[in-house]
Amino acid sequence: MAKVKIGKEEYTIPRLNNKDIKKMERYRVEKKLDALDFDTYILIYTIQKASPDFKMTIDEFDEVADAGEINEIREKINDISGLTKYIEKTKSKNLTPGIGKV
């Protein structure tokens, strides 16, 4: 598992499985998260999978994550966790991640 630095801390990033994708999607629907907050939630969820003691809200995470580095952080976490490959595969088949056919 690779590590990603966010703020002053470094976190281990695990691979995600299909069960994780479903949990994240259920949470998005239940909490009615917009795209930006869901993006942040995905990062938090992924870190929590490897570090259950990591307890941070979306707002707290947004305060710690440097705006100039957030895209790089997101790309690293998505690549390491497998989300990038999952998203690319669903888009190539005209599917929406977590939902199915568009």
N, C-alpha and C positions, 0 to 999 in steps of 0.2 A: 504494500500500500504506500502510495506517495503522500507527501505532505504539502500543505498550502499555508502560506503566511497571510493572516488577516489581522490588520492592526499590528500589535506587538506579539501576538501569539501565533504558534504554528500548530496546525491540525492535521491529523491523519485522515485521508479520504479513502473510503472503502468502495468496492464495486456494489452497485445496486442490483436487485433482482426484480422480477415482475411484481411480486407482492409489495415491494416498496413503491413502485409506480402507482399501483392501485390505492395504497394508503394515502399517498400524496394527493392523488386526484380526488379521493373522497373528502379529504380535509379541505381542498380548494373549494369544492362545491358546498360543503357544510358551512364554512366560514365566509363564503361569498367573496373570495379574494380576487382583487383585480390582477392583471398580468404582472405588474411590477412587484406587488407583495407576494404573489405566488412564486415568482423568480427567486426572491429572497428566502421564502419558506423552503424551497427545494435545496438551497445551499445549507440552511440550518439543519434540515432533516438529514442530509447526507453526512454532515459533520457529526450529528448526534448518533448516527448509526455506529460509528467507530468510537465515539466518546460520549457515552450516555450521561456523563456528568456535565456536559456542555449544555447549559441552560441559558438561552438568550431569546428574547422576543424579536419580532421582525424590526421593531423600532430600535431596539438596542443594537441589533446587528447593523442596521443602516447607519447608526452613529459611529460604529467602530470601523466599518469598511470605507476606505478612502475612495472618493468618487472617481479619481483618476486611475484607480487600479481595479475597480469592481468588475469591469468587463474581462480583464485578464484573469481575475480570481474565478469568475463564473465559467470561463472557458476551461480553465485547469480542472475545476471540480467536475464539470460536465464530462470532460474527456476521461479523467481518471475513473469516475463512477460508472461510465458506460452510457450515460444519458445522451451524449452527442451521437453515438452510433444508433441508439434507439430512435432518436428524433429524426435523423437522416433516413432511416429505414421506413418509418411511418410516412414521412413526407413523400418518399419515392413511390409509395404504394397508394398515394392520395388518401391517407388516413390522418386523423387528428390524434396526436398522442393522448392515450387514456380514454378516447371516445370511440374511435372506429371510423367508418367511411364518412367523408364530408358530404 
